[in-house]
Amino acid sequence: RGAESVRTAVECAVELGVSYLTLYGFSSENWNRPESEVNDLMGLLRFYLLSEIAYLHENGVRLRVIGDRERLARDIVAMIESAEKQTRENGNLTLIIALSYSGRTEIATAARSLAKAVVIGSVKPEEIDESVFSQHLFTTGIPDPDLLIRTSGEKRISNFLLWQLAYTEFVFVDTLWPDFSRTDFENAITEYHCRERRYGASGG
């Protein structure tokens, strides 16, 4: 059912002219779940990668995966790399799936990368600003989200895109992800368009 909701969200995004859609598939904290549950989730991931990539490619969707791939099984990493290569030229929608992902880990990883760059002299400390820092995140080249849709009635970020969500609009829905429908997606987009985004400035 969750995979079906992914397809629904992708279809809606393409139809509504959304350019980037990021889905939180598996967090770093999810590794702490019981082994049997983790194995089941990895099995679902394999199923999705095997069954849906052809559909994504046929519909002009580019796939990108962000997160710590070192903890994923080799066959899953190979499927991800193959899917990214196969779909890299597609332009209807970029689908980003966060796997083994942690917003705090992403920021720490970017900081380590910049520290190494300073040590070798390719970057000067005074040159580091928000733009430079963003180039070292997993999402480099991807614009910050305009809208976050949080399902299941939860009202927390859950360590998701902590840097990128600085000025994102939030919409909370009670629907569980497996039941997330086209109507839920369209209603969230409609609510977003009713917002006034000021980015810290006064309203006009």
N, C-alpha and C positions, 0 to 999 in steps of 0.2 A: 504494500500500500504506500509506503514511503517513497519507493521508486516511482510509482505512478504519480505521486504528488510532484516529484521532480519534473517529470515530463509535462505535467499541467502547467507548472510555473514557467518552464522553458517556452512552451507554446504561447502562453499569455505574454511573456516578455517580448518575444519576437513580434507578435501581433500588435502590441502597444508601443513598439518602437523603443523599448529599453535596450541600451547598448551593453550594459554589464549587469550580470546577476551572480551574486556570491551566495553560496549555500554552505552552512556549517554542518559538515558531514560527520566529523569525529574529532573530539577535542583531545588535547594531551591528557587531560584529567580522566577521559574515558578509559585509558589504559588501566586505571585502578579498579575497574569493574571486574566481576568474577570472570575467570578465564573462559568459561563456557560461553558467557555472553559476548566477550570480545571476539571469540572465534566465530560466533554467529554473525556479528556485525561485519567481520572481515569477509565472511562468505557472501553476505549481501553486497558488499562492495565489489567483489569479484563478479557476481552476477550482473551488477549494473554495468561494469566496464565491458563485459562481454556482450551484453544484450542491447545496450543503448548507444554505443559509439557510432555505429552505422547510421542510426537515426539522427544523431547530432550532426554528423558529417553531411548527410543528405539535405539537412535543413539549414546548412550554412552556419552552424554553431561551432565556435572555437572553444576548446576545453583547456583550462589551466588549473593546475592543482597547487595549492600552497600549504606549507606545513613542514614538519620534520619527517622526511622520507626514510631516514635511517632506521626508524622503528617499524617500518612496514615490511612485510615479506617481500622477497626478491621478485616473485612472480607478479605481485601487485604493482611494484615499482616499474617493472618491465611493461605491464599493460598501460600504466599511466603515461610513460614516456612514448610508447607507440601511439596512443590516442592523441597526445599533444602534438606529435609530429604530423599525424594524419590530418588534423583539423587546423593547423596553425595558420593557413591562408584564408580561413572562413571569416566572413565579415558581418553576418546578420546579427550575431550576438556573441559576446564572450562570456562563457559560463565558468566561473571560478568555484572550485570546490575546496573547502578547507578541511584537510585530513591530518590527523595527529598535530593539530594546530593549537597554539596558545598565543594570545596577544602579548602577554608579558614576555614570553620566550622570544617572540619575533622582535620586540624592542631591544631585548638584551643581545640578541644575535646581531642586530644592526649596530649596536654600540660596540661590540667586539670587532666587527668588520671595520668600523671607522677608526677604532683604536689601532688596529694593525696598519691601516692606511697612514695614520699619523706617524707611526714608528718608522715605516719605510720611507716617509717623506713625500708620498703622493698627495697628501692632503695636509693643509696647515690647520691647527686648531681654530684659528680665527675665521677660517673659511666655512666652518660647519654651521649651517643654519637649517631651518626646517626642510628646505628643498633638498639640500645635500643629504640630510638624514633619511628622508623619504626614499632616496635612491638606493638605500641599503636594506629596505624592508622587502618582505616576500612579494609585496604588491607593487613593486616598482613598475612604472609604465601603465598602471591602472588608476583611474581617477578615484578620489575618495567617494564613498557612497552618498547619494542624496537622501536615501530612505532606508531605514532598517525596519523590517517587519518581524516582530517578535511573536511567535505563536505560543499556543498551549497555556495562555493566561499568565505566563511568567512576566515579571517586570524587572529584569536584570539583564546585563550585557553578557555575562558568563564568559568573560575573558576573550571576547570576540572583537578583532579589529580595533583595539583600544586607541591606537594612534589615529587611525583613519576616520573614526566616528566623531571627531571633535565638533563638527557642525552639521552632523546628520540629523534629519528629522526622524522621530520614532513613531511607529504605529503599533499598538498592542492589540492582538486578537486572541480570543479565548479558544479558537479552533486548534485542535491537536494537529501536528504536521501531517499524519497519514490521512486526515480528513480535509486538508487544505484544498480549497476549490478555486475555480476560475473566479467565482463571485468574490471570494475573500481577497484575491489578488487585485481585482478591479476596484473593490471598495477601498483598499489601502492606497492605491494610486490616486483615486479620487480625493481621499482625505489629504494626501500629500499636496495635491494641487490647490487645496484651500489654505495652505499654510503660507505665511509671509516669512521668507528667509532673509534675515538681516545681517548675519555674520558679525554680530557684536555692534552694529550701527543702529541708530535710532530709526524707527519706522517712518515711512514716507507718507 
